[in-house]
Amino acid sequence: MRAPGESVSSCRHHGGTSPRDFLDFSAPLNPLGTPKVIKELIRESVARGDYSKYPDYLYRRLRESIASFYGLESKFVIPLNGGSEALYIITLSLRPDSLAVFEPTFGDHRCLVEALNIELVSIPYVERGGHYEFPMSCLDGLKKASGPNTILLLSNPNNPTGAMLPVKQLTELLDTVGSSAVVIDEAFLELCHSCGSVSALKLARSYENLIVVRSLTKTYSTPGLRIGFLYTENRGFLNAIESSRAPWNINSIAEAVFSEALENHSSELKSFIEVSQAVVREESRYLEHSLKSLGVHVYTSTAPFLLVKHSAPTSEVLKKLCECKVFIRDASTYPYLTQYHARISVRLRDENEVLIRAYEKVVRDGASSRS
Ligand SMILES: Cc1ncc(COP(=O)(O)O)c(C=O)c1O
């Protein structure tokens, strides 16, 4: 029997569905896992029985904590139940006539188009040798193609290509495109090893059609607890989004844990993020080098995951990897990708070595990954 939703949308596919005893490279999260301080705060929150109380439906303390951690104005912050809630609430509350997206990208963008029965403007990334490039040359065309009520959605860095748009080009995009709202989803930015000064949060003051989305779920590896926020200085957007928000959208454990962590443990969290970025840099280099030496095509990525292309169908490679209890994300469901693509999340060295040993077996056994 199908779960509700399985039959509804062909675009809803996510990683993180491996059997429990498998090493899961399909869900991109912080390879370091959940930091100690967050685990302790969760234990304390459970011991206090926070779950038996309603959270503050205005999330006053959480807003202040997010604002102070990121250097933002709290009146422009809306805390949310993960980055994904942001994408849904923005689109459902602003009711665009069309959604412009750069693909391949996070599949839920297409789910939104289906849910609202609106037009999709799909602009493909440009594949150039070993990497995917943002299609800057399409911006003028995009301006003409999008109506006055279009939302432009960009994941930066992009999932699954790992492509990152530097701030100069981000500004060019915001200057050129006349869509009613531009949403920059920075779900993976804090884990990127060359994030420099690319955050669009810095641009929110200058562009009143800009909404920036963040996922703390990814940064602190808490996909089961869930937390994120959006930031915009556009009061019209804020009012529309606030009035569509469910009153207790973030549970009281996440509310307590992240209010406390961001407010009173900020230096610990900032060092954790720095170490995470260094681990992502080191381990993606290791994975890239090892996979390439086994003949797998690896695209350049700054994010905590790598897009790869096998010479055999990923379904065959995955079957062999599963024999070693290793799971990766078949990327054939993404628009413009093929049955040969897959996405591999960066994990810690001993885990990455297990993956590489499993790939060596795949090559030995003949579901060859040689290109
Ligand atoms: C680009 C992008 N944005 C948002 C999300 C969801 O983030 P969260 O788990 O915080 O809802 C994902 C999940 O993979 C993603 O790939």
The ligand as a Gaussian input file, in Angstrom:
#p B3LYP/6-31G(d) Opt

LIG

0 1
 C       18.266000      23.098000      -0.876000
 C       17.532000      22.587000       0.330000
 N       16.822000      23.452000       1.080000
 C       16.170000      23.024000       2.188000
 C       16.200000      21.709000       2.573000
 C       15.447000      21.261000       3.776000
 O       16.042000      21.737000       4.948000
 P       15.386000      21.405000       6.357000
 O       15.694000      19.987000       6.685000
 O       15.960000      22.407000       7.290000
 O       13.911000      21.596000       6.167000
 C       16.920000      20.777000       1.816000
 C       16.978000      19.358000       2.214000
 O       17.727000      18.565000       1.704000
 C       17.611000      21.240000       0.666000
 O       18.309000      20.395000      -0.091000

